[in-house]
């Protein structure tokens, strides 16, 4: 059986289009020069087959990649898209085959690990709340300071032991037993059908058609599918600002993912979701947006609770709206996106009990 591809090798490329891989050049060897020149002339780094996407507009726009090999390629080369039936990477088919086979795989799926850890945190929280109730009952009964300290010491030791027991538990591989409805998952050949699709964000579809020719659709067609024929600048302003920010961070080497679960627009990873946690949560704003303190504080509260840095990304247009809408109708997207300026502000939540130093 072939060994599983190493993570470093699997995610070695940050984008779907790879740099040319040329042979080593040996200055004192003429054959090396000739072979290097031949490799340079004959090498190409564009995709042989463009990635096909389907658009669905009922009632919101959904951009789907259904080919299994293309789904894997987009995920492994830049972490584009999200599996509709998975947490992020499209692993539904593999998890289903593993479940139907009785859990014979080398390790648990990411979704199962996340679910197990969430249940462990809830169980630990219940134990801690039970300890607090015991302490409150002791105080109501008029217990002394010595009794409170003794109770706290015992409960803390019990919590530490419980935490260590949780850490030693292994995640179960099998998700559930085979059900009667599972017979519908098989095709005529007796194989599990691929029911999952990779869904791209609108800005990802624009990036993969405008910034690099990866999709089998042009940037003009993508824009038309997303917004149709705009009549006002307001019809396209939000999409332009979102894409300008997305392109800005992608061009600086960041892996950009959706941040909707943290109440922001984007999450920024240095390498990618399987390799690390996101460091920054980005909220994209127009240069003239202004909100009261409670709006900023409510978002910062969520981000701070997830141990991430909150970034306000202001996108400012350097051209008037009439010029932008004219360029849009002429499909001059390079001129449009180049006419915006990006500025960032890091917002930190100040807590009197923790920020005294």
N, C-alpha and C positions, 0 to 999 in steps of 0.2 A: 504494500500500500504506500502511495506517495505521501511524503511528509507534508504537513501544513506549511504554507508559505509564511515566512517570518514577517512580522509586522513592519519592520523597517524596510524590507524589500517590497512588501505589498503596497505601502503608501509612500514610495520614494519620490513620486512626482506630484507637485502641488496643483497642476493644471492638466486638462485633457490633452493638450498639445505639448509634446516633449521636445527638449533641445536635441540637436543632431548629435549622435554618438559617433565620433570620429576615432580612428585608430591612433595609437601613439605615434608621434613624429620624432624620428631619430635624425638629428642634423647631419651626421657624417655618413648616413646611408641613403644613397640616391633612390633605391627601391622604396624606401619608406616615404620619401617625398611623392613619388609617383602614385603609390597606393593611397596616400592621404588625399591627394588631389582628385583621384578617381572616386573615392568615397564621398568627398565633399560635393562633387558635381552630380553624382547619381543619388545621393541621399535626399529624402524628403521627410518632413515631420508633420505633414497634414494627414488627417484621417482618410483612409481608403474609402470607407463607407460612412457617410454622415449619419448622425443619430436621429432617428425618427421620433417626432412628438405628435401627440393628439391634443386638440383643444376642445374643451367642453365648456359651454357658457350657460349652464342651467342650474341655479340662477347666477352663480359666480364662476369666474374663469378658473378652470383646472387644466394644468398643462402636464400631461402624463407621458412617461416613457414606459412602454410595455415589453420591449424586447429584453429578455433576461440578461444576455451578455452585455447589452448596452447599459442596463441598470447598474450592473457590477462595475463597468468601466467608469461611469460618471462618479460613482461613490468612491472608488479606489484612487481616482485622479482628481482630487479637489473636494471630495465630500459634497457633491451637488445633489440636491433633492432629498426627499424623505419618503421612506416606504409607507404606503397607505395603511398597511396592516402590521407595521413594526414600530419600534420606538424611534429609530432614525435609519440605520442601515436596513435595506430590504432583505430581511432574513426569514420571512414568513414561511416560504417553501421549505427551507432547510429545517426550521423548527418543527414543521408539520411532519416531514419525513422522519425526523428523529423521534417525535412522539409516537407515530404509528409503528415505528420499528422497536419500540420499547425503551427508548432513551439511550441507545447505543451510540454515544458520541464522546469526544474527548473532553468536553466541558459544557457547562450550562450556558444557555443563551443569555444575552445581556438583559433582555426583558425579565427573565426569571431571577437574575441576580438583583435587579432593581426592586422587584416585588418583594423578595425575601428581606432585603435590607430595610425596606419601608415598614414591613411587619415587625422586624426586630426593633426599630426605633419606636414604634407605637407601644410595643410590649415594655420596653425600657421606660418610656414615659409614664405608663400606668404604674409601674413599680415605684417610680419616683413620687408620683402623686399620692400613692398609698403611704409612703414614708412621711410626707408632709401632713397627711391627715392624722397619723399617729402622733406627730409632734404637736399638732394643734389640740388634739384631745388631751394630751398630757398637760398642756398649759391651761386648758379649761378646768382641769381637775386640781390645779394649784401645785403642779410639780415643781421641784427645785431646779436650780441651774445645773447642779450635778447630775440630776436625773435626765435633764434634756441633753447634756453633753454625752452622757453614756448612751442614750438612745440614738443620737446622731452618729456616734462612732460605730455602733453596731449596724445601723442601716447603711452607712456609707461603705462599710466592708462588704455587706451583702450585695450592694449595687455593683461594687467593683468585681466581685466574684461572678455575678450574673452577666456583667459585660464581657468578662473573659470567656465565659461559657458560650456566649453568642458568637464571639469571634472565632471560636474553634469549630463551630457547626459548619458543615458543608452544605452548599445549595443543592437541592434535589434536582436531578436531571429530567425526570419524567414529569410532564405537566399534568396530564390527566389520562384516564383510560380511554380506549378507543370507543367511539360512539357510533350509533347506527347511521347518523347523518354523514359520517366520514366517508361512506361509500360514494357520495356525490362528488368527492374531491378527485376521483380518479378519472382519467380519460379512457378512450377506447383501447389504448396500448397498455393500460394497466399502470400508468405512471401518474404521480400527483400533478395535477394541473397547476399552472402558475396563475393564481388569482390576484396577485399583488402587482401594483404598478408603482413606479417611482414618480412622485409628484414634485415638480419644480416650482419655485417661487417665480412670479413674473420677472423680478430683477435678474434671476438666474437665467431665465430664457433669453432675456435681452443680452446679458453678458455672453452667453454661449452662441449668440448669432451675430452680435455687433462687435464685441471685443476680440473674439476668436471664432473662426468658422467651424463650428462643431455640429450644430443642428442642421437638419435638411430643410430649413426654412430661413428666409432672409430676415434681417432686422426690420425692414419695412413691413413685411407681412406680420411679424410678431406684434409690432406697434398697432397695426390695424386690428388685429384680433383682440388686443387688450383694451383699446379705447375707441376704436372705430374712427370716424372723421370728426375731430374736435372742432367746436365752434368758438370756444373761449379758452383763454389761457388757464383758467381754473380747472378745466377738464383734464389737463395733462400735467399741471404743476406738481401734484403730489407724486405721481409716478416718476417724473424727472428727478425730483429731489431724492426719492428713495434710491433710484439707480445711481445717481451721482455719488451718493455716500457709499453704496455697495461697491462700485467700481473703484472708488478712492481707496478703500481698505484692501480690496483684492490686489490692486496694483502695488500696494506696499507689502505684500507677502502674507497678509492675514487670511486665515480660513474664516469665512463669514457664513454664519448659520442664522436661522430664524430665532428671534428671542422672545416670541410671543408668550411663552410660559413664564417669563420673568417680567412681563409688562413692558418690554422694550421692543425695538425693531430688529436689532441684530445682536448676536453673540460673536465675539472675536476670540479665535483660538490661534495660538502660535503654530500648531501643527495640525490638530484635528481632534474630533470627539473621541475616537478610540484610544488616543494617546495621552489625553490630558483633559482637565476641566477648562472651561472658558474663563478668561481673565477679565474681560470687559463686557459690559452691557451698554449698547449704544441706542440712544433715542434720537431720531432724525427730526430736526425742526427747521422751519423756515427762518430766515434771518430776522423777520419782523414778528415772530411769534412771541407772545408774552403771557405768562400765567402767574397765578398767585402762589404764595409760598406753599400752601397745602398740596397743590398739584405736584410740585417738585418733591416735596417731602414724602408724599405717599409712594411715589415710584422709588425714591432712594431707600425707603424702608424695606421694600421687597428685595432690592438689589443687595443692600447691606446684609440682610438675613441670609443671602446665598453666598456671602463672602466674595463678592465681585466688585469691581470698580465701575461706577456709573459715569458714562460719558455723554454729554450733550453735544450732538453734532449739528452745527448750524450751516445750512446750505443757502448761499446768497447768489442771486442772479445778477450778472453784470450787464445784461441787455434788457431792454424794455419788453413787456409782454407781447406787443404787436410783432416785433422782430422774431421772437421765439415761435409764435404760432405760424408765422410765414415760413420759417425754416422747417418747421414740422411738416407742413403741407408739401414742401419740396424735398422731404426726406433727407435733410442735411443734419443728421443726428450727431455727427462729429462736431459740427459747429455749435450745436445746441449744448451738448454736454461740456464742451470746452469753455462755454461762457458762464460757468458756475464756479463759485469759490467755496471751499470747505474750511470751516474753523471748528475747533473742539474746545470744550470746557469740561473739566473733571469736577463733578459734584460729589462732595463727601458729606455724610450725615454726621453732625456734631452731637455727641452724647456727653452730658456733663459728668456722668459717673465714670466714663472711660477715657476721656480726652483731657484730663487735668494736667498731664505732664507736657 
